[in-house]
Amino acid sequence: MNPIIEIKDLNKNFGVRPAVEYLTLTVMEGDIFGFVGPNGAGKTSTIRMMATLLQPTSGDITIAGHSILTSQRQVRAAIGYMPDFFGVYNDMKVWEYLDFFGACYQIPPDERLQLIDDLLALVDLTHRREDMTDDLSRGMKQRLSLARTLIHDPQVLILDEPASGLDPRARVEIRQLMVELARLGKTIFFSTHILTDVAEISTRVGIIEAGKLVAQGTPEELQQILMPHRLIHITVLERAEEIAEHLRRMENITQIRYLQPKNNGNRSLLEIEFNGDDLMLSAILSGLIEAGFPVIHFSEDSRDLEEVFMRATKGVVT
């Protein structure tokens, strides 16, 4: 995969107050990049600079090889942008709304008709084609706005809080759409403070606080970097104390706890803290089996993204 978004030493000041400070990150083609941070962290300022709606104080962003400083027209052709506070024009039918934006992009009328049908099918609004836009629910308006960002077939979708204010079902629908668009070859950069959205669909994550990038990587990489002690749950039949003693002699195990009493029938549940890699983890399981211990369950207790976020941030607001 090749880089498609490159942000280098990006700064944005509003008076003396910095909204974004020396932000540097790279997004690869095909990524679903979740840009996570609390309100006021600098997410929207960054996205507006990516969309060429806001000039940086210093630094640069290149999208599909084009700089926001010197090639704004090319950047706008390469992106589809959906703001956090979107609006759809009233007194228009759903298909007319998309037709209007298709005309703005100078798509020929015959092509627009088929394109509109395809986009409405993609966002599951074909049955509302003839309805007025102001009769749509918020979730439907959000899906229509997403269809509008696709009208000129951009390489990159930049979505600012796409699930904000939606009910749980509408949020799931938007997430599913984003995954489908990535499958169709789009790169998606979206901001959010809803951590479940990031955990569900993101291939890579950047965490921003007070205008500064504090961590980035895949969700798994962030867990390993920010929470190096992995929790392993081992359920055994009998011989719990003997197994615990065996584990104490192994490297990279820092602590052993009983989560279920040792006299809980024949079973015991042990939790170990472990700071090694997957190969070392495999060796622990192999060692238990080779020693003849009756292991009936062995699994890692994955930390959720909320724990990672809390570890990475300090609650700072600019």
BELJOTA-V471965 format. One record per run of one state. SS is the DSSP state (helix for helix, strand for strand, loop for the rest). FROM is the first residue (numbers start at 1). TO is the last residue. If there is no record, write none. Layout:
SS,FROM,TO / SS,FROM,TO
//
This chain:
loop,1,2 / strand,3,14 / loop,15,16 / strand,17,28 / loop,29,31 / strand,32,36 / loop,37,42 / helix,43,50 / loop,51,57 / strand,58,63 / loop,64,65 / strand,66,67 / loop,68,71 / helix,72,78 / strand,79,82 / loop,83,92 / strand,93,93 / helix,94,104 / loop,105,108 / helix,109,122 / loop,123,125 / helix,126,128 / loop,129,131 / strand,132,132 / helix,133,135 / loop,136,137 / helix,138,149 / loop,150,155 / strand,156,160 / loop,161,167 / helix,168,183 / loop,184,186 / strand,187,192 / loop,193,194 / helix,195,201 / loop,202,203 / strand,204,209 / loop,210,211 / strand,212,217 / loop,218,218 / helix,219,226 / loop,227,229 / strand,230,237 / loop,238,239 / helix,240,248 / loop,249,252 / strand,253,258 / loop,259,266 / strand,267,274 / loop,275,277 / helix,278,290 / loop,291,294 / strand,295,301 / loop,302,304 / helix,305,312 / loop,313,318
//
